[in-house]
Amino acid sequence: MRRSYGEADRIVSIYSKHFGRLSFIAKGIRRPTSRKRASLEVFTHINFFAHQGKGLDLILETEIIDSYREIRKSLKKVSLAYFFCEVVGRITREEERNLELYDLLVNYLEMLKTEKNLKTLRLKFIYDVLVLMGFWPRGKKIPNPDALLEAVLERRLSSLRVGKKLLS
């Protein structure tokens, strides 16, 4: 998640390995000359350094681990990557640490680089997230994964509609 803040700043939400989902202010990121601009794009895997601010913490430095260029070359893969990130963002709370969910997200983004059957990958991701978070028993088939996911999240996913149309 990201939203504009002030003249050149942006509030970004990052799902981190050790602290869960956190929100930060990225100062000056909306300026064309910002060095952090590319590293704080959606579904970019980064290392970052932050400083505690008065309100939200500030991102000071970033280093790209993987920008997932292979995914960004395909509109279908981009929509599925957005879907993965939206699900993780909606199913977690601020500062709720879950190392297994972090690893699951990174693994699915890695699989997405080379995967051809995106519809199956999306359904498998839903299943794995719901099982991991304790909303579905392991080994039992989900009759309608999309409906169950939206019931668990108690809201409609915006990326779901786009992803389903592109992947059909």
N, C-alpha and C positions, 0 to 999 in steps of 0.2 A: 504494500500500500504506500502511496505517496500523494502528497497534496502540496500545493503552493503555499508559501508562507512569506509574507512581506514582499519586498520588491524583487529580490534575487535568491531567496532561500527556499528550501523545501523541507517538509517533514517527511521522513522516510521510516518505514517499518522494516526491521530486519529480523529474520528468524535465525538466531545464533545457536551454535552447538552447545555452549555452556550456560547460557542465560535465557534461552527461549526467545519469544517474540518481544522485541524492544522497539521503542520509537525514539528517533533522534532528529535534531535539526542539522541539516547540511547547509552551512553558510555559503552563499554565493554560487551554489550549484547550477542555478538557472542562467548564469552568465555564459556566453559562448566560449570564453577562455578558461573556464573551470577545469582543473585537472581531475577532479573527482567525478565529473559528469558521467563518463562511460562506466566507471566502476559501480555506480549506484543505480544502474538500470535494473529493471525487474528481472528476476531469476539469473543474476550474476553471482557467482560464488566468489566471496572476497575474504580477506583478512582486513580488519579495521582497528583503528585506535580512536577512542572517544574520551571526552573530558566531561566531567560532571558540571552541568550548568545550573543556573538558578531554577529554571523550570525543567525543560527537556535537556538531555545531555547533547553535547555537540560532537559531531564526527569531525575528527581532525585529519586523519590520514587513512587512505585505503590502498589495498594492493589486490589486483585481480588474480584469483586462482584459476578460474575458468569462466569465460564469457559465453560459453555454449554457442559458438558461431555456427556449428552444424545445425543446431535447432533454429537459429534465426534466419536461415536460408529458406525455410519452408513455413508458409502461413499456417498450415495444419499443425505442424509441430509447435509453433509459437503459441497457437491457441490452446494446445494441450498443456504446455508449460505454464501458461497463465492459469489454467484450470488447477493444476497441481498446487501452485502457490496460493490461489484463492482458497482452496480447501484447507490447506494448512493454516492460513491466516484466520479462517472462520472457526476452525475446530479448536484453536488454542486461545488462551487468554494471555494478556500482557505478563511477562516475566515467568511464565509457566514452562519450566525446563522439561524437555523430553528428548533425550539423546537418541532413542530408537526412531522417533518421528523425524528428527533431523537427518539421520542416516537413510531413512526410507526416502525422503524427498531427494536427497543428493543421488541416491541409487537410481531412482526413477528418471531424474534428469539425465543421468549418464546413459541409461537404457534408451531414452528418447533420441539420443544422437544417431543411433543406427537402426532403430526399430522401424519396421515397415507396416506392421499391423497396429495402427494407432488406436483403433476402437477397442481391441482386446487389451491393450496396455492401459487405457483409461479405466476400463471395468476392473482390471486387476488392481490398479491403484486404489480405487474406491474400496474394494474388498479388503486390501491390506491395511488401509487407514482405519476402516471401521473395526476390524479385528484388533489391531494394535491399540486403539483407544478404548476397547472394551464394549463396543456397541453391537458386536456380532460374534457368535461363537466360531472358532476356527474349524474349518472342515465342512461347514454347512453352506450350501449354495444360497445366494441372495436372489430372490425372484425378481425384484425390481431395484437394482442398485441406486439409480438416480433418485427415485422416490424416497428410499431409506436415508440416503445421504441428506437430502433436503429436510426430511423430518428430524434427523439428528441435529442439523444446523439451525433448524427452525426458521429457515429463510430460503428463498430461491437464489441460486448462484448465477451471477451475470455471465460468467465465462462458460457455463454449462450449455446454454442455448447455442452460442456460437460454436463451441466445440462439437456438439452433437450434429449440427448442420454440416460442418466441414468434414467430419469424420464419417458421415453416412455414405 
